[in-house]
Amino acid sequence: MNTNTQVATMRVFCIANQKGGVGKTTTAINLAAGLAKLNQRVLLIDLDPQGNATMGSGIDKSLLAHNLYDVLIGESNITEARVHSENGGYDVLPANRELSGAEIDLIGMQERELQLKQALAKVEDQYDFVLIDCPPTLSLLTLNGLAAAHGVIIPMQCEYFALEGLSDLVNTIKRVHRNINPELSLIGLLRVMFDPRVTLQQQVSAQLEAHFGDKVFKTVVPRNVRLAEAPSHGMPGVNYDPSSRGAQAYIAFGAEVIARVNTSNE
């Protein structure tokens, strides 16, 4: 399949996991860069007030004229607030600490969980993929992401406690699908920080494949020092060291995501 062709319609995916420290932002940044390398038009939305996806894309979160907070409360739009990541090759809807105030401001708004979806509708002809880096908590911000998305990609480590958090997140996806967004589905599980030498990781990986079947992406992202170093340089690992095993895995993952979307469109 040719991965250099645009997908038929804009696809919006949340990168989510209710467990912290699982490589969620690393996955969002590197999938964005991997898709951009495959000639896809990509917007990365930083839905976390910590702004790690913003900084990891080489954007100074303290110098923003507009940010996601302004978009959610209706004082700006995506076209005005987005910033192009020269280091990644994709656009970013950036965030900083101001975003933490959005929770309070959104409470009094009508259709408060649909603000992001409505903002994205105005740029749907400009992107092939929108990736939303969600905070680890199930908040009104996360709900805006899930309400706007077609699906959820869950990066996870193959460890015992990860399975517990996974069932919680799958139940959350089902509830949002039932009550707010009937288009929302689980796109797939991505195994990250994988070390095949650890027996437990092999066992958990096998359990995932047995239980979730083809919902488990074939790509496996290895534990990789170069991926961990890249954010301190404001770059996705895919561009920081393209020859590293981690970078190669995320390029392969980008191709797999495109193939999965194209198959679902047929």
C-alpha positions in Angstrom: 0.0 0.0 0.0 1.3 3.5 -0.8 1.6 5.4 2.4 2.3 8.7 0.6 -1.3 9.3 -0.3 -3.6 11.5 1.8 -6.4 9.7 3.7 -9.9 10.4 2.4 -11.1 12.5 5.3 -9.5 14.1 8.4 -9.0 11.5 11.1 -8.9 12.6 14.7 -7.2 10.3 17.2 -6.6 10.7 21.0 -3.4 9.4 22.4 -4.6 8.4 25.8 -3.8 6.4 28.9 -5.0 7.0 32.4 -1.7 5.8 33.8 1.1 8.3 33.8 4.7 7.7 32.6 3.8 5.3 29.8 5.3 7.3 26.9 2.0 8.9 25.8 3.5 12.3 24.8 6.5 10.5 23.3 4.1 8.5 21.1 2.0 11.6 20.2 5.1 13.6 19.1 6.8 10.8 17.2 3.6 9.5 15.5 3.0 13.1 14.4 6.6 13.4 13.0 6.4 9.9 11.5 3.1 10.7 9.7 4.6 14.0 8.5 7.6 12.1 7.0 5.0 10.0 5.1 3.6 13.1 3.5 0.6 13.4 5.7 -0.7 16.8 6.9 -0.7 16.6 10.7 -2.0 18.7 13.6 -0.8 17.8 17.1 -3.1 19.1 19.8 -1.5 19.5 23.3 -4.4 18.9 25.7 -2.1 18.8 28.8 -1.5 22.0 30.8 2.1 20.8 31.4 2.7 21.6 27.7 5.2 18.7 27.2 4.0 18.0 23.6 4.5 21.7 22.8 8.0 21.8 24.2 8.9 18.4 22.7 8.0 19.8 19.3 10.5 22.7 19.8 8.0 25.4 20.7 8.5 27.7 23.6 5.3 27.6 25.6 6.1 30.8 27.4 6.1 32.9 24.1 2.7 31.9 22.7 0.5 34.7 21.4 -2.5 32.3 21.4 -2.9 28.7 22.7 -5.4 25.9 23.1 -7.0 27.7 26.1 -8.0 30.6 23.9 -9.5 28.3 21.4 -11.6 26.4 23.9 -13.1 29.5 25.5 -13.8 31.0 22.1 -11.3 33.9 22.1 -9.2 32.5 19.2 -9.4 29.9 16.5 -7.1 27.1 15.5 -5.8 29.0 12.5 -4.6 31.8 14.7 -3.3 29.7 17.6 -1.5 26.9 15.7 2.3 27.0 15.4 4.4 25.0 12.9 7.0 22.7 14.4 10.1 23.2 12.2 11.7 20.3 14.1 8.8 17.9 13.5 7.2 18.9 10.2 3.7 19.2 11.6 1.5 21.9 13.1 0.9 22.2 16.9 -2.0 23.6 18.8 0.1 24.5 21.8 -0.7 24.6 25.5 0.8 26.0 28.7 -0.4 26.5 32.3 -3.2 28.7 31.2 -5.0 25.6 30.0 -5.6 24.4 33.6 -8.0 27.4 33.9 -10.1 26.0 31.1 -11.7 23.5 33.4 -13.4 26.2 35.4 -14.3 28.4 32.4 -15.8 25.5 30.5 -18.2 24.5 33.3 -20.5 27.4 32.6 -20.6 27.0 28.8 -23.2 25.2 26.8 -22.0 22.1 25.0 -18.8 22.4 27.1 -17.5 19.0 26.1 -17.9 19.8 22.4 -15.8 23.0 22.2 -12.7 21.3 20.6 -14.9 19.3 18.1 -16.5 22.5 17.0 -13.2 24.3 16.6 -11.7 21.4 14.5 -14.7 21.4 12.1 -13.3 24.7 10.7 -10.0 23.2 9.7 -11.2 19.7 8.6 -10.0 20.2 5.0 -6.5 21.3 6.1 -5.3 18.1 7.7 -5.2 14.3 7.2 -4.5 13.5 10.8 -5.2 15.3 14.1 -3.5 13.8 17.1 -4.6 14.8 20.6 -2.2 14.3 23.5 -4.5 13.8 26.4 -3.6 14.4 30.1 -3.6 11.2 32.2 -6.7 12.3 34.2 -10.2 11.9 33.0 -11.1 15.6 33.1 -13.3 18.0 31.1 -10.2 18.6 28.9 -9.9 14.8 28.2 -13.6 14.7 27.6 -13.3 17.4 24.9 -10.6 15.3 23.2 -12.7 12.1 23.3 -15.8 13.9 22.1 -13.8 15.3 19.1 -12.1 12.0 18.1 -12.9 9.2 15.8 -10.7 6.8 17.9 -8.3 6.3 20.7 -4.7 5.0 20.4 -3.4 3.6 23.8 0.3 3.4 24.3 1.2 1.0 27.1 4.0 -0.8 28.7 3.8 -4.5 29.0 3.7 -4.6 32.8 1.2 -6.1 35.2 -0.3 -2.8 36.6 -0.8 -1.5 33.0 -3.5 -4.1 32.4 -5.6 -2.7 35.3 -5.5 0.8 34.0 -6.3 -0.5 30.5 -9.6 -1.9 31.5 -10.6 1.4 33.1 -9.8 3.3 29.9 -11.6 0.9 27.7 -14.7 1.3 29.9 -14.3 5.1 29.6 -14.2 4.9 25.8 -17.4 2.8 25.9 -19.2 5.3 28.1 -18.2 8.3 25.9 -19.2 6.3 22.8 -22.6 5.6 24.4 -23.3 9.0 25.8 -21.4 11.7 23.8 -19.6 10.5 20.7 -21.0 7.5 18.8 -18.1 7.7 16.3 -15.5 7.0 19.1 -13.8 3.6 19.1 -10.6 1.9 20.2 -8.2 2.1 17.3 -5.5 0.0 18.9 -2.9 -0.7 21.5 0.7 0.3 21.0 3.3 -1.6 23.0 6.0 0.9 24.0 9.3 0.8 26.0 9.4 -2.9 25.2 12.3 -5.1 26.3 12.0 -8.6 24.9 14.6 -9.8 27.5 12.1 -9.4 30.3 9.9 -12.5 30.6 7.0 -10.6 32.2 6.8 -8.2 29.3 6.7 -11.1 26.8 3.8 -12.6 28.9 1.8 -9.4 29.1 2.3 -8.8 25.4 1.0 -12.3 24.6 -2.0 -11.7 26.9 -2.8 -8.4 25.0 -2.7 -10.2 21.7 -4.9 -13.0 23.0 -7.5 -10.7 24.4 -7.5 -7.8 21.9 -6.5 -9.6 18.7 -6.0 -7.3 15.8 -6.6 -4.2 18.0 -2.9 -4.7 19.0 -0.7 -2.9 16.6 2.0 -5.1 15.0 4.6 -2.4 15.6 6.4 -2.6 18.9 8.4 0.4 20.1 11.6 -0.7 21.9 13.0 0.9 25.0 15.4 3.4 23.4 17.8 6.0 24.8 17.6 8.3 21.7 13.8 8.6 22.1 14.3 9.6 25.7 17.0 12.2 24.8 15.1 13.9 22.0 12.6 16.1 24.0 15.5 17.9 25.8 16.5 19.0 22.3 13.0 20.1 21.4 12.8 17.4 18.7 10.8 14.3 18.0 13.0 11.2 18.2 12.1 10.4 14.6 14.1 13.5 13.5 16.6 13.6 16.3 18.2 10.3 15.3 16.3 8.8 12.3 18.5 5.7 12.3 17.7 4.7 15.9 15.6 1.7 16.6 13.0 3.8 18.3 12.7 6.3 15.4 12.4 3.4 12.9 9.6 1.9 15.0 7.6 5.1 15.0 8.0 5.5 11.2 6.7 1.9 10.8 3.8 2.7 13.3 2.9 5.8 11.2 2.6 3.6 8.1 0.6 1.0 10.0 -1.9 3.7 11.2 -2.3 5.0 7.6 -2.9 1.5 6.3 -5.5 0.8 9.1 -7.3 4.0 8.2 -7.3 3.3 4.5 -8.6 -0.2 5.1 -11.4 1.1 7.2 -12.3 3.6 4.5 -12.6 0.9 1.8 
